[in-house]
Amino acid sequence: MSKTFTITMYSDPGHGWGKVRRDVLVNLGIADKITRYSYQRGDYAYLEEDCDLTTLCMALNERDTRVKFVEKRSERDSKIRSYERYEYGFDSNERSENMAVSGMA
């Protein structure tokens, strides 16, 4: 019996992103394959719909895991566009803490 992995999809009139925990990308061995067209905030990555989301879906498929999408649409530009660009090995929580310590936050 296959497992199911649910991805919340956020989209605006121009693009879409799938929200997934960053540790899932690490556990699947694909964290370094995600491009800077995706975004990150806290413990989550927002995978762009064209390439990076396909990378995730293929990795899940290889592990006999079905993907279920839950869609959330906006008629305005998504706030995801203001998040930091995805960077493998970069912890945005750590950056916020370092900025607070240095007085930059």
C-alpha positions as CSV (number, residue, x, y, z in Angstrom):
1,M,0.0,0.0,0.0
2,S,1.4,3.4,-0.9
3,K,1.7,6.4,1.4
4,T,0.2,9.8,0.7
5,F,2.1,13.1,1.1
6,T,0.0,16.2,1.1
7,I,1.4,19.5,-0.3
8,T,-0.4,22.8,0.1
9,M,-0.1,24.8,-3.2
10,Y,-0.2,28.5,-3.1
11,S,-0.7,30.4,-6.3
12,D,-1.2,34.0,-7.5
13,P,-2.0,35.1,-11.0
14,G,1.6,34.7,-12.1
15,H,3.0,31.6,-10.4
16,G,2.6,28.8,-7.8
17,W,4.6,27.2,-5.0
18,G,4.2,24.0,-3.0
19,K,4.9,24.4,0.8
20,V,7.0,21.6,2.3
21,R,9.2,21.4,5.4
22,R,12.8,21.8,4.6
23,D,13.8,18.7,6.6
24,V,11.7,16.6,4.1
25,L,13.9,17.8,1.3
26,V,17.0,16.8,3.3
27,N,15.5,13.4,4.2
28,L,14.7,12.7,0.6
29,G,18.2,13.7,-0.5
30,I,17.0,16.5,-2.8
31,A,17.7,19.7,-0.7
32,D,20.8,20.5,-2.8
33,K,18.8,20.0,-6.0
34,I,16.3,22.8,-5.3
35,T,16.9,26.0,-7.2
36,R,16.9,29.7,-6.2
37,Y,13.5,30.0,-8.0
38,S,12.0,28.7,-4.8
39,Y,11.7,30.5,-1.5
40,Q,12.2,29.7,2.1
41,R,10.9,31.0,5.4
42,G,11.5,29.4,8.8
43,D,11.3,25.6,8.6
44,Y,9.5,25.7,5.2
45,A,10.5,25.8,1.6
46,Y,8.1,27.1,-1.0
47,L,9.0,25.1,-4.2
48,E,8.3,26.7,-7.5
49,E,5.8,24.8,-9.5
50,D,7.7,24.2,-12.7
51,C,10.9,22.5,-11.8
52,D,11.5,22.2,-8.1
53,L,8.0,20.8,-7.3
54,T,8.6,18.2,-10.0
55,T,11.9,17.2,-8.3
56,L,10.0,16.6,-5.0
57,C,7.2,14.7,-6.7
58,M,9.7,12.4,-8.5
59,A,11.5,11.7,-5.2
60,L,8.3,10.8,-3.5
61,N,7.2,8.7,-6.4
62,E,10.4,6.7,-6.2
63,R,9.5,5.9,-2.6
64,D,6.0,4.7,-3.5
65,T,4.4,7.8,-2.1
66,R,1.4,9.4,-3.8
67,V,1.1,13.2,-3.7
68,K,-2.1,15.0,-2.8
69,F,-2.4,18.7,-3.5
70,V,-4.5,21.2,-1.5
71,E,-4.8,24.5,-3.4
72,K,-4.9,28.0,-2.0
73,R,-5.3,30.7,-4.7
74,S,-4.9,34.5,-4.5
75,E,-5.9,37.1,-7.0
76,R,-3.1,39.3,-5.8
77,D,0.7,38.8,-5.7
78,S,1.5,36.2,-3.1
79,K,3.5,37.2,0.0
80,I,5.7,34.3,-0.8
81,R,7.4,36.5,-3.4
82,S,8.8,38.6,-0.5
83,Y,10.4,35.6,1.3
84,E,14.1,34.8,1.0
85,R,15.3,32.8,-2.0
86,Y,15.9,29.2,-1.3
87,E,19.5,28.4,-0.4
88,Y,20.6,24.9,0.6
89,G,22.4,24.7,3.9
90,F,21.1,28.2,4.9
91,D,18.9,28.4,8.0
92,S,16.8,31.5,7.9
93,N,16.0,31.1,11.6
94,E,19.7,31.2,12.4
95,R,20.1,34.4,10.3
96,S,17.3,36.1,12.2
97,E,18.9,35.2,15.5
98,N,22.3,36.4,14.4
99,M,20.8,39.7,13.2
100,A,19.1,40.2,16.6
101,V,22.3,39.5,18.5
102,S,24.3,42.0,16.3
103,G,21.5,44.6,16.7
104,M,20.5,44.5,13.0
105,A,17.0,43.2,13.6
